[in-house]
Amino acid sequence: MSDVNPIRRLRLVTSPSGDDVGEAIDGALTRAGRGDEAAFAEFYDLTSALVYGIVVKVVRNPAIAEEVTQDIYLELWRLAPRFDSGRGSGKSWTCTVAHRRAVDRVRSEQSRHDREVAEGRKSEPVFDQVSETVIDDLDRAEVSASLDCLSPTQKEAVSLAYYGGHTYREVASLLDVPEGTVKTRIRNGLIRLRDEMGLSS
Amino acid sequence: MTGALHHLSAVYALDALDTAERDEFEAHYPTCEICVADVALDREVAARLAEAVAIAPPEWVRSAVLTGVAQTRQLPPIVRPRAGGSPRRWTRPGMRVSLAAVAAAILVVVGGVAVAIRSASGIDVDDVVAAPDASITELDGGDGSVRVAWSPELDHVAVLGSDLGDPGPGLAYALWFVDTDGSVAPAGLFTPDDDGMVRLVIGVDDRATAGWGVTIEPATGSDQPTTPIIFSGEI
């Protein structure tokens, strides 16, 4: 029964065994949810590289990345009482909040930039943002390794979406392929990555 | 949920939907337990992608964060039943719950449409489906489909049905525990709404079972099936 698989498989993730860091994060986060600031400091130490890393990748500008990272942690602190370890790992909860915040920041900066260009108050940048984006996202060895199991087109789509912070429509435009194709590549890419992580049947 | 929205969990989990589509997806996906699980799994994948690019921030960010934390109020928790371990705290504003009693389902039938389905203890369908010890069984049988999710820890069953015909006046579908020795015990009753849908959570006794059966019984219930089993499935 393929349709019940994601629900069963989710149990593997919510009861990690042998994932010491994951368990430590869950523990610190749960205690932080009860107002324990020392526990939150532990949580910060366990997750700050994860958070800052993805923020830098998406936001690019280091000064903005530092600011967004602080915002993210304040939000994680506020939301910690609502973290439910039965519904997913603390690590993925943290990354979800972080990535969303980073993406929202980039998109609001982009909107502002576009408005200013349209109003003639700013000129378009000189360098070719499109090709720089594609090269930048695919270049790092670590990124390549984690996406190794994907086909080149899946790798490209997933990378531009996640690390580039682009919507699937923007990815379609950047790659000059149909929007439906991008959605399919992302979906199939994630299915493949789930397999690699032992998260599907 | 429509078929098209189902397939968006991966794109959504990577934050690659634009604002309008994200809002639309978020309005619908919590009602679909499979999508909820899909999104959760895709988020775990995304966390792995984040791990690949981890970099430590400058030291000063830590003290800035902890200073901010000391001045920031946390949100209140959403009170949910805790699976396993006593004492459980089951509270909803204005509701008194007997901890010793098994909560009964509150089924409100309004004008032929079966509505609500939150048990008196405040557990809803999503709680049962997402419980770590939940089994989900698709039952084989007659016209329509029935799925039963069961969390022994929560002592609740969720029944999800679609395309089910009207059982008839004064009648209801009855769900039965079916044990390995063939013995049968009542679990609860359900009636589809005008669209043939059922979405119901029932408090059940603490027991073991091997599978489920569904028959049509008088709406007042029966101790044992009085008609042939029309849906059944093994856990």
Contacts between the chains, C-beta under 8 A, distances in Angstrom:
chain1	res1	chain2	res2	distance
A	1	B	138	5.3
A	3	B	34	5.8
A	3	B	138	7.8
A	4	B	34	7.7
A	4	B	136	4.6
A	4	B	138	7.0
A	4	B	147	8.0
A	6	B	34	6.0
A	6	B	37	3.9
A	6	B	38	4.8
A	6	B	40	7.9
A	6	B	41	5.5
A	7	B	33	6.5
A	7	B	34	6.6
A	7	B	37	4.3
A	7	B	129	6.4
A	7	B	130	7.3
A	7	B	134	7.2
A	7	B	136	5.9
A	8	B	136	7.3
A	9	B	37	7.6
A	9	B	41	6.2
A	10	B	37	4.8
A	10	B	40	5.4
A	10	B	41	6.0
A	10	B	130	7.4
A	11	B	132	5.5
A	13	B	40	7.3
A	13	B	41	7.0
A	13	B	44	5.2
A	14	B	132	5.9
A	15	B	132	6.1
A	33	B	74	7.5
A	33	B	77	6.9
A	35	B	74	6.4
A	37	B	66	7.1
A	37	B	69	5.9
A	37	B	70	6.4
A	40	B	66	7.6
A	40	B	69	5.8
A	41	B	62	7.8
A	41	B	66	5.8
A	44	B	62	6.2
A	44	B	65	6.0
A	44	B	66	7.3
A	45	B	62	7.8
A	48	B	56	6.4
A	48	B	57	5.5
A	48	B	61	7.3
A	48	B	62	7.0
A	49	B	54	4.0
A	49	B	55	5.9
A	49	B	56	4.7
A	49	B	57	7.5
A	50	B	47	7.7
A	50	B	50	5.5
A	50	B	51	6.2
A	50	B	54	5.1
A	51	B	57	7.8
A	52	B	54	7.7
A	52	B	55	5.7
A	52	B	56	6.7
A	52	B	57	3.8
A	52	B	61	7.5
A	53	B	50	6.5
A	53	B	53	4.4
A	53	B	54	3.9
A	53	B	55	4.4
A	54	B	50	4.2
A	54	B	53	6.2
A	54	B	54	7.9
A	56	B	53	7.7
A	56	B	55	6.1
A	57	B	53	5.0
A	65	B	57	7.9
A	66	B	57	6.6
A	66	B	58	6.7
A	66	B	61	5.8
A	69	B	57	5.6
A	69	B	61	5.8
A	69	B	65	7.8
A	70	B	61	6.3
A	70	B	64	5.5
A	70	B	65	5.6
A	70	B	68	6.5
A	73	B	65	4.3
A	73	B	68	7.4
A	73	B	69	7.2
A	74	B	65	7.2
A	74	B	68	5.1
A	74	B	69	6.8
A	74	B	72	5.6
A	77	B	68	7.9
A	77	B	69	4.8
A	77	B	72	5.8
A	77	B	74	6.4
A	78	B	72	6.2
A	78	B	73	7.3
A	78	B	74	5.5
A	78	B	75	5.3
A	79	B	74	7.9
A	79	B	75	6.1
A	80	B	74	6.3
A	81	B	74	5.2
A	81	B	75	5.8
A	81	B	76	6.5
A	81	B	77	4.1
A	82	B	75	6.1
A	82	B	77	6.0
A	82	B	78	5.7
A	84	B	80	6.9
A	86	B	83	6.9
A	86	B	130	6.9
A	86	B	131	7.2
A	86	B	132	5.7
A	87	B	40	6.5
A	87	B	130	6.1
A	88	B	40	4.6
A	88	B	43	6.4
A	88	B	44	6.8
A	89	B	44	6.4
A	89	B	47	7.1
A	91	B	44	8.0
A	91	B	47	5.0
A	92	B	40	7.5
A	92	B	43	4.5
A	92	B	44	4.7
A	92	B	46	7.0
A	92	B	47	4.1
A	93	B	43	7.8
A	94	B	47	7.7
A	95	B	43	7.2
A	95	B	46	6.0
A	95	B	47	4.1
A	95	B	50	4.5
A	96	B	13	7.9
A	96	B	43	5.1
A	96	B	46	7.1
A	96	B	47	7.8
A	98	B	50	7.3
A	99	B	14	7.9
A	99	B	15	5.6
A	99	B	46	6.6
A	99	B	50	6.8
A	100	B	15	5.5
A	103	B	15	4.5
A	107	B	19	7.9
A	140	B	53	6.9
A	142	B	52	4.6
A	142	B	53	6.2
A	143	B	52	5.6
A	143	B	53	6.3
A	145	B	52	7.0
A	146	B	48	6.5
A	146	B	49	6.2
A	146	B	51	7.7
A	146	B	52	4.0
A	147	B	49	7.8
A	158	B	14	7.1
A	158	B	49	7.6
A	161	B	11	7.3
A	161	B	14	4.7
A	161	B	15	7.8
A	161	B	16	4.0
A	162	B	14	4.7
A	162	B	15	7.7
A	162	B	16	7.5
A	162	B	46	6.3
A	162	B	49	5.4
A	163	B	49	7.4
A	163	B	53	6.9
A	165	B	15	7.2
A	166	B	16	6.7
A	167	B	16	5.4
A	167	B	17	6.5
A	167	B	18	4.7
A	168	B	11	5.4
A	168	B	16	4.8
A	168	B	17	7.1
A	169	B	18	6.4
A	171	B	16	7.1
A	183	B	7	7.3
A	183	B	8	7.3
A	183	B	11	5.6
A	186	B	10	5.3
A	186	B	11	5.3
A	186	B	14	6.5
A	186	B	16	6.6
A	187	B	7	5.9
A	187	B	10	4.5
A	187	B	11	6.9
A	189	B	10	7.6
A	190	B	10	3.9
A	190	B	13	7.3
A	190	B	14	7.6
A	190	B	42	5.3
A	190	B	45	5.6
A	191	B	10	7.5
A	193	B	45	4.7
A	193	B	48	7.2
A	193	B	49	7.9
A	194	B	41	6.0
A	194	B	42	7.6
A	194	B	45	5.9
A	197	B	44	7.1
A	197	B	45	6.4
A	197	B	48	6.3
A	199	B	41	5.5
A	199	B	44	6.6
A	199	B	45	7.3
A	200	B	41	7.9
